[in-house]
Amino acid sequence: MNEIERNVSPLHIERTAPAISPRMFNLVIAGLIFAGFCVMGIGTHVVTSPAFMSWLVRHPIMYLVISLVGSIAGIVIMSGAVKRQSVVRSLIGYALFVCTFGLLCSMAVSAYDLPTVNAAFTATAGITVVFGALGLVIPQVFRRLMGVFSVALLALLVVQLVMMFMGVDQTWLDIAIVVVFCGFIGYDMHQATLIETTLPNAVFMACNLFLDIMNVFMRLLNIFGNNR
């Protein structure tokens, strides 16, 4: 899903929305990412409720389809909103994406105990700060390696799919994917400094970074969960 979103760049737009200050731009990105985690936290309580579990047992395929289709639709709406610099459409797309993608991730998070979730969240926060800062300090490194990261991610996902059917331990794969998404965090953080500071662009970059961070978080959950 992260690769689908990267097919549209906020640098190529048809018209420009009113610019906001760089500080406000960064605050919007941080606020939207925080809102995404809040939605996921609420979703964890929803998916573990007896009523939802009862519904899920009867409609597992519908749950998966709604989550995937909603997430992709949200990304498509945001991508179109960036081209047209539509604030309303970008926020609608982000809300749709976060609600459906967050609900999907919430089901996975609910399978782990609180200490594991806290450890993964703390580690994810540290990784985000470190590689976000590196993306600002040495952006040329992340620009040069972006193609390598993209190819490596596709290769790792294919290997994971094969190993899943073989029943082989995938801890090393989780570590490798965390490394790849660390690169994406650095690259996207740098990209956020290059684009015009408009609200639709802020929403778009928030979605990019939220996807990067969530992928790191989910993989760290697997790593820490398997080590307990």
C-alpha positions as CSV (number, residue, x, y, z in Angstrom):
1,M,0.0,0.0,0.0
2,N,2.9,2.3,0.7
3,E,4.1,1.8,-2.9
4,I,0.6,2.7,-4.3
5,E,0.7,6.0,-2.5
6,R,4.1,6.9,-3.8
7,N,2.9,6.7,-7.4
8,V,1.6,10.3,-7.1
9,S,4.0,13.1,-6.0
10,P,2.8,16.3,-4.3
11,L,5.5,18.1,-6.3
12,H,3.3,17.9,-9.5
13,I,0.1,19.9,-8.9
14,E,-2.4,21.6,-11.2
15,R,-3.0,24.6,-8.9
16,T,-1.8,25.8,-5.6
17,A,-3.8,26.3,-2.4
18,P,-3.0,29.2,-0.1
19,A,0.4,28.6,1.7
20,I,0.6,28.3,5.4
21,S,3.7,28.9,7.6
22,P,6.3,26.2,7.9
23,R,5.6,25.8,11.6
24,M,1.9,25.3,10.9
25,F,2.7,22.9,8.1
26,N,4.8,20.8,10.4
27,L,2.2,21.0,13.2
28,V,-0.5,19.8,10.8
29,I,1.6,16.8,9.8
30,A,2.4,15.9,13.4
31,G,-1.2,16.4,14.4
32,L,-2.6,14.2,11.7
33,I,-0.1,11.4,12.5
34,F,-1.0,11.6,16.1
35,A,-4.7,11.5,15.2
36,G,-4.0,8.4,13.2
37,F,-2.5,6.6,16.2
38,C,-5.5,7.8,18.3
39,V,-7.9,6.3,15.8
40,M,-5.9,3.0,15.9
41,G,-6.0,3.0,19.7
42,I,-9.8,3.5,19.7
43,G,-10.0,0.8,17.0
44,T,-8.2,-1.6,19.3
45,H,-11.1,-1.3,21.9
46,V,-13.7,-1.6,19.1
47,V,-12.3,-4.8,17.6
48,T,-12.0,-6.5,21.0
49,S,-15.6,-5.7,22.0
50,P,-18.0,-8.7,22.1
51,A,-20.4,-7.2,19.6
52,F,-17.6,-6.6,17.0
53,M,-16.1,-10.0,17.5
54,S,-19.5,-11.6,17.0
55,W,-19.9,-9.7,13.8
56,L,-16.4,-10.5,12.6
57,V,-16.9,-14.2,13.0
58,R,-19.9,-14.0,10.7
59,H,-18.3,-11.6,8.2
60,P,-14.5,-12.0,8.1
61,I,-14.2,-11.4,4.4
62,M,-16.4,-8.3,4.5
63,Y,-14.2,-6.9,7.2
64,L,-11.0,-7.4,5.2
65,V,-12.5,-6.1,2.0
66,I,-13.9,-2.9,3.6
67,S,-10.6,-2.2,5.3
68,L,-8.5,-2.7,2.2
69,V,-10.8,-1.0,-0.2
70,G,-11.4,1.9,2.2
71,S,-7.6,2.4,2.7
72,I,-6.9,2.4,-1.0
73,A,-9.8,4.7,-1.8
74,G,-8.6,7.1,0.8
75,I,-5.1,7.2,-0.7
76,V,-6.6,7.7,-4.2
77,I,-8.8,10.6,-3.0
78,M,-5.8,12.2,-1.3
79,S,-3.6,11.9,-4.4
80,G,-6.3,13.6,-6.5
81,A,-6.7,16.3,-3.9
82,V,-3.0,17.0,-4.0
83,K,-3.2,17.6,-7.8
84,R,-6.1,20.0,-7.4
85,Q,-5.0,21.3,-4.0
86,S,-8.4,20.6,-2.5
87,V,-8.3,20.9,1.3
88,V,-11.7,19.3,1.9
89,R,-11.0,16.3,-0.4
90,S,-7.6,15.7,1.2
91,L,-9.0,15.6,4.7
92,I,-11.8,13.3,3.6
93,G,-9.3,11.0,2.0
94,Y,-7.1,11.0,5.1
95,A,-10.1,10.3,7.4
96,L,-11.2,7.4,5.2
97,F,-7.7,6.0,5.0
98,V,-6.9,6.3,8.7
99,C,-10.3,4.9,9.9
100,T,-10.1,1.8,7.6
101,F,-6.3,1.2,7.8
102,G,-6.3,1.9,11.5
103,L,-9.1,-0.6,12.0
104,L,-7.2,-3.2,10.1
105,C,-4.0,-2.6,12.1
106,S,-6.0,-2.5,15.4
107,M,-6.9,-6.2,14.9
108,A,-3.2,-7.1,14.8
109,V,-2.3,-4.9,17.7
110,S,-5.1,-6.4,19.9
111,A,-3.2,-9.8,19.7
112,Y,-0.3,-8.5,21.8
113,D,-0.1,-7.7,25.5
114,L,0.3,-4.1,26.7
115,P,4.0,-4.3,27.6
116,T,4.8,-5.5,24.1
117,V,2.8,-2.7,22.5
118,N,4.4,-0.1,24.7
119,A,7.9,-1.4,23.9
120,A,7.2,-1.3,20.2
121,F,5.6,2.1,20.4
122,T,8.6,3.5,22.3
123,A,11.1,2.0,19.9
124,T,9.1,3.3,16.9
125,A,9.1,6.8,18.4
126,G,12.8,6.7,18.8
127,I,13.4,5.4,15.3
128,T,11.1,8.1,13.8
129,V,13.0,10.9,15.6
130,V,16.5,9.5,14.7
131,F,15.8,8.8,11.0
132,G,13.6,11.9,10.6
133,A,16.6,14.0,11.8
134,L,19.0,12.1,9.5
135,G,16.7,12.8,6.6
136,L,17.1,16.5,7.3
137,V,20.8,16.4,7.9
138,I,22.0,14.0,5.2
139,P,19.1,14.0,2.6
140,Q,21.5,13.1,-0.3
141,V,22.0,9.6,1.2
142,F,18.3,8.9,1.3
143,R,17.7,10.3,-2.2
144,R,20.4,8.0,-3.6
145,L,19.1,4.9,-1.8
146,M,15.4,5.5,-2.5
147,G,15.4,3.2,-5.5
148,V,17.2,0.5,-3.5
149,F,14.7,0.8,-0.7
150,S,11.8,0.4,-3.1
151,V,13.2,-2.7,-4.8
152,A,14.3,-4.2,-1.5
153,L,10.8,-3.8,-0.1
154,L,9.1,-5.5,-3.0
155,A,11.7,-8.3,-2.9
156,L,11.2,-8.8,0.9
157,L,7.4,-8.9,0.5
158,V,7.7,-11.6,-2.1
159,V,10.1,-13.6,0.1
160,Q,7.8,-13.2,3.1
161,L,4.8,-14.5,1.1
162,V,6.8,-17.6,0.1
163,M,8.1,-18.2,3.7
164,M,4.6,-17.7,5.1
165,F,3.4,-20.8,3.2
166,M,6.6,-22.7,4.2
167,G,6.1,-22.0,7.9
168,V,9.6,-20.5,8.3
169,D,10.4,-18.1,11.1
170,Q,10.3,-14.5,9.6
171,T,12.0,-12.5,12.4
172,W,14.9,-11.6,10.2
173,L,12.5,-10.4,7.5
174,D,10.7,-8.2,10.0
175,I,14.1,-6.6,10.9
176,A,15.0,-6.1,7.2
177,I,11.6,-4.4,6.5
178,V,12.1,-2.2,9.6
179,V,15.5,-1.1,8.1
180,V,13.8,-0.4,4.7
181,F,11.1,1.8,6.3
182,C,13.6,3.6,8.3
183,G,15.0,4.7,4.9
184,F,11.5,5.8,3.8
185,I,11.1,7.8,7.0
186,G,14.3,9.7,6.3
187,Y,13.4,10.3,2.6
188,D,9.8,11.4,3.3
189,M,10.9,13.7,6.1
190,H,13.3,15.4,3.6
191,Q,10.5,15.5,0.9
192,A,8.3,17.4,3.4
193,T,10.9,20.2,3.4
194,L,10.8,20.6,-0.4
195,I,7.2,20.9,-1.2
196,E,5.0,24.0,-0.9
197,T,3.6,24.4,2.5
198,T,-0.1,24.0,1.8
199,L,-2.7,22.0,3.7
200,P,-3.3,19.4,1.0
201,N,0.5,18.8,0.8
202,A,0.7,18.5,4.6
203,V,-2.1,15.9,4.6
204,F,-0.3,14.0,1.8
205,M,3.0,14.0,3.7
206,A,1.3,13.0,6.9
207,C,-0.2,10.0,5.2
208,N,3.2,9.0,3.7
209,L,4.9,9.3,7.1
210,F,2.0,7.6,8.9
211,L,2.4,4.6,6.6
212,D,6.2,4.5,7.2
213,I,5.8,4.7,10.9
214,M,3.0,2.2,11.1
215,N,5.0,-0.4,9.1
216,V,7.9,0.0,11.5
217,F,5.5,-0.2,14.5
218,M,3.8,-3.4,13.2
219,R,7.1,-5.1,12.4
220,L,8.5,-4.2,15.8
221,L,5.4,-5.7,17.4
222,N,6.1,-9.0,15.6
223,I,9.8,-8.9,16.7
224,F,9.1,-8.1,20.4
225,G,6.1,-10.4,20.5
226,N,8.2,-13.4,19.2
227,N,10.9,-12.7,21.7
228,R,8.6,-12.9,24.7
